[in-house]
């Protein structure tokens, strides 16, 4: 019979997985305490939740959240990093940290945007720019043609005004009524 602590832990993990835009499972074996502390601080600064999880409880929570395909990832020591705002922020930060610490922690898999990602797919996912940068690029790509159109129309109107002024000047010099 499950204990109340385990039931509440599974419920909390299920809520965390259901609410998050993306969560990733990492093997933190080999990281010493100062490195883990630095990692937790960097994750916390980016509003990313990091928890060390028991695989059996995490497996139940994954199933409760309706996610399939993470069974083989939940092996060995596992830390869960999740973000409620940016689906790739956690994996990007984990990969940045791993590049500074000889490949540790090793991201084993994850879930974002309704898809399960394996370890080999996460490298390209981690290379995506932050959400704000992507939104800025989108705005720039939409704004660029519109800016060109406005400048083109402005140039046409300016040319029209110059031609009309020229015609008015010639008619005025000839004594004709405009």
N, C-alpha and C positions, 0 to 999 in steps of 0.2 A: 504494500500500500504506500503510495507516494506521501511524502511529508508536506506540511503546509508551506514550508520554505521552498521546496522544489516546485510545487504548484504555482506559487507566486512568482518564482524566477522564470518559469516557462511563460506565464502570462505576460510578464514584463518584456521578455525577449520577443514574444509574438507581437505585442504592441509596437515595440521598437522597429521590428522588421516591416510591419504593415505601414507604419507612418513614414518610414525613410524613403527618400528618393533613390538611394542606392546604399547597399551595405557590402562590405568586403571582409573576407575571412583571411587572417594572416597567421603564419607560424612565427612566433616570436622567440623560438629557441635560439640561444646564442647571444641574445642581447643582455648586457649587464644592467644593473639597476639604474645607473646614471643615464644610460641610453634610453631605457624604457621611460624614465621620468621626462627626459627631453622630448621623446615622441609624444607622450601624453599631453605635455604642455603645448606643443605645436598643434596637435589635433584639437585640443580645447580652444586655442586661440582662433581656430577656423570654424568653431561651432560643430565639431565632429565628435560624436559620442564614441568612446572606446571602452570596451569591456572584455575581460578574459571570460570565456564561456566554457561550460562543460559540454562536451560534444553530444552526449545523449540528450541533455536538456535542449540544446540548440537544435538538434534534429527534430525533436517534438515540436518546437516553436516554428521551425521552417515548415513543417507539414501543416500546423495549425494556420499559418499565414497563407497556405495554398501554393507554396513554392516547391517545385520538384527539380531534381537534378543536382542537389548539393550534398547528397549522401556521402559520396566518396571524398569530398573535400573536408568533411567533418571528421578528420582523423588527426591524432596527435594534438599537441598544445595549440589552442586556437584563440585568437583575439578577434573581436568583431568591431569594425569601425563603420559607423553609419552617419549619414547626413540627411537632414530633413529638407534641405534647401537645394543642394547641388548634387546631382547624381554621380559626378566623377571627382568631386573634391577629395573624398577620402582616399581613393586609389591613387590620385595624383600625389597627395601628400605622403602616402606610404611609400610610393616609388621614389620620390625625392629623398626621403629619409634613408631608404635602402641604398641609394646611390652614394650617400655619405658614410654609410656604416657597413661596407663590404657585403651588400646584398641582403641585409637583415633589417626588418623582418621580410620574410618571403610571403608574398600575397598568393594564396592558394586558389582563390576563386571569389566570385561575388555575384550580386544580383542588382541590376539597375534597369529601369525602363521596361519592366516585364520580362527581362531576359536574364538567363544564367550565363555568366562569363567564366571561362576556364583560365588557368594561369597563363597560357600562351596568348590569350586574347587581351589580357589586361594591360600589356605594355602599350599597345596602340591606344587603348582607352585612356591611359594615364597621360598620353601626349596631347590630349585635347586641351585647348586653352580654357581658362575659367569661364564661367557662365557670363559674367559681365563683359568680357572680351568678345565672346561670340555674339552677344546682343549688340555690342558696338559695331562689330563687323556687319551684322545684318542691317543696322540702321544706315551705315555708310553705303552699303550696296544699294539700298532703296533710295537713299538721298542723292546719290551721284547722278543718276539719269534725270531726276527731277531738277537738280541744280543746273545741269546742262540745258534742259528745256527752258527754264526760266531765263538763263543768260542768253540763249538763242532768241527767244521772244523779245527780250529787252533790247537786244541788238537790232532786231527788225523794227521795233517801235522807234528806237533812236534814229535809225536811218530814215524812216517815214517822216519824222518830225524835221529832220535836217532838209529833206527834199521839199517839204511844204514850206519851210522857212525860206529856202532858196527861191521857190516859185513866188512866194509873197514878196520877196525882195525885188525880183525882176519886174513883177507887175507894178509894184510901188514906184520903181525907178522909171517905168514907162508912163506913169501917170494913170494907169488903169485902176479901176475900182476892184477891190478884192472881194 
